[in-house]
Amino acid sequence: MKTSSRLLVLVFATFSCSTFAANNSYFYAAAGAGIFQGDFNNAFIDHTDAVAVNVVSPANQHGYVGEIALGYRRSWCERYFLGAELSGFWTGHTASYQIGAAGNNFSDQNQIQYYGDLTFVPGLMLNETISAYLKVGLSYAALQDNLSSPSGAIPVSKNYMSNRNPIGLALGLGVSKAITERVSIFTEANYHDYGTVTFSDFQNFEAAYTHTAHVYSYSLVAGAAYKFC
């Protein structure tokens, strides 16, 4: 008898959670804007000179970021939810690095131009209108590197342009508040890490260099979302 009662309670609880979840699943569109920092830990490695002139130096891309996103969310057992989101981001400004006097040595400009994320979004309802959530997934980025360096015994400046599309890790933490049944506002902090990216080799006078950079970024975004039935 006790076993049967427990089984009925379990079935009822499962049915209740499933019913609640079925009535609280929806698609949404979101847009936001915020501040952004991209970090390029550059390594310029000399492979020619007997006494290597290696340069390891960071360069930071400070700018603004804009976001658009489409997502799906499904509630589970009243307080919890799980979703997925596809989002795109556009950034501004570049990260610049200069070594030596202008025209006498190389200069470099790095930029994360845009990136797209595919993330899973688990979360918790803190009350009837406020929720907290995590983002975990993958990010695809468009990077550009524009390096200018003198080359040859009689130095002539040459430009070396690189475009790379690494896939990296996307993490986020956010809070959302419902304003109406369909409209909510949110703020979130995001982190992306694209690992070590290899850019074009280049000449600096008579020396041959390779160029790599560990690329990662931070952003703080605020915006609004619209829920579709």
N, C-alpha and C positions, 0 to 999 in steps of 0.2 A: 504493500500500500504506500509506504513512504517512497519507494523507488518510483512508482507511478506518479505520485504528486510532484516529485522533483522533476521528472521528465516533462510534465505538463507546464511547470513553471519555466523551464528552460525553453520549451517550444514557444510559449507565450512571449517571453523576453526577446527571443530571436525574431518572432513575427512583428513585435512592436518596433524593434530597431529597424527592420527592413521596411516597414510601412512608413516610418518617419523619414528614412533616407529616400524612399521613392518619391515622397511629397516635397522633398527639399533638395532636389538636384536641378542644376541650371547651367546655362552657358552665360558668359559675360564678355564684354569688351572694355578695355581700360586704356587710359592715356595719362602720361605724367611727364614731369620735367624735374631737373635737379642739378646737382653739382657732381663733378667727375674728376678723378685723378688716375692717370695711367702711368705706371712705373716701368722703365726700361733699364735693367741692370746690364749695361753694355760691357762687352769684352772685345777689345781690338787687339788681336794677337799677331805680333811680328814673326814671320816665318823665314826671314831672309838674312837680317843683319847678324854678325857674329855676337854682338852685344844687343840682345833683343830689347826693343823699346815697346813693351806691352802696356796697354792702357785699360784699366778697369774702372768704369765710372758710371754712376746712375744719371738718368735724365728723366724728368717728370713732365707729364702732359696734364696741365690744369685747364679745365674748361667746363662747359655745360653739357648736359645730356638730355635727350628727349626719348620718350618710350611710347610704343603702342603695343597692345597685347590682346590676345584672344585666349579664353580659358574655359574650363569646365570644373564644377565643384559638386560634390555629392556628400550630404550629411550622413553621419553614422552615430547611432545611439545618442541622439539629442545634442551632445556637447562637442562632438568631434566631426571633422570633415577631412576629405581627401580630394585633391584635384590635380589637374595638369594644366600647364600654361605654355603657350608659344608667344614669345615676345621679341621685339626688335628695338635696338637702341642706336641713336646717332649722336656722335660726339663732336666737339670743336677743339680748335687749337692744336699745337704740336709740342713735342718735347725736343729741345735743342741742346746740342753739345758742341763746343768749340775747343780745339786744342791748338796752342800756339797763336802767333799773331795772325790776324785775318789775311788770307792769301798766301801764307807761308806754311800752313799745315791744314789738316783735314777738319771739316765741320760736318755735323750729322743732324738730321731732323727725323724723328720718329713720330708716328701717329697711329692710334687705334681709330680708324675712320668710322666703323660701325660694327655691331656684333648682334647675333641672334641667339636666344636661349630656348631650350626645351627643358622644362623643369617639372618635377612632381612637387605638389604643394600640400603637405599635411598641416592641419591646424586645429585650434581649440577655440570654442566660443566662451569668452569670459563672462558675458551676460547676453541679453537679448539683442544688443546692437553692436557690440565690440568683439572682434576676434583677433587672435594672434596666430601667425603662421610662419612656416619655414619654406624655403625653396632649395631644392637639390637637383642638379641636373648637369647638362652639357651646354657648352657655348661654342659658337662658330664665329670667328672674328676676321675682319679685313684689316690687315696691317700694311702700312707703307713706310719705307725707309728711303730717304734721299740724302746720299752722302756725296760731298764734294771734296776732292783731294788733288794736290799737285802731283804730277807724274813726269818722270824722265829727269835726265841730268840738267836740262834746261826746263824748269818746271812749267808745265802746261796744265791748267786745272781741268779735271775730268769729273763728270757726274756719274754716280752709280745708283740706279733706281731699283728698289726691290719691292715686290708686292707678295705678301704671304697670307695664307688663310689657315691658321692653326685651330685645332679643336681643344678646348680646355674644360676646366671645372667651373661650374656656376653655383654659388651659394647665396642665400638671402635670408633676411629676417624682417618681418613686417607686422604692422598693426592696421586693421581696417575698422571703420565705423559706418554703419548703415544710417543714411540720412532719411531716406524714404524706403518703400518696399523694393524699389528698383535701383536706386542710386546710393552709392557708398563712396567714401573718401578713404585714402590709404597713404601711409608713408612706409618706406622700406629702405634698408641698407643692404647693398649687394657687394659681393666680392667675386672676382674672376681671376683664374690663374691659367695661363696658356703655356707654361713650361718654358724651356729654352728654345728660341727660334733662331735659325741660321739665315743671315742675310748675305748679300753678294760680297765676294772677295773684292779687294781694291788695292791699288798701288798708291804709296805715299813716297814721293821722290823715287828712289830705286828699291824701296822695300815693299814686299808683298804681305798684305794683312788679310786675315779672316775676321769676320764680324759676327758675333752672336749676342743675344740678349735674352735674359729671363724677363718675361712680360707678364705683368699682372695689373689689376685695377681695382679701385673702390668707387662706389657711387652712393649718393643719398638722394632718393627720389620721392616726390609727393605727387598725388594725382587723384583721379576719380574713375569709378567703374560703373557700368550700366549692366543690369541683370536682365537677361532674356528668359522668358518662361520655357 
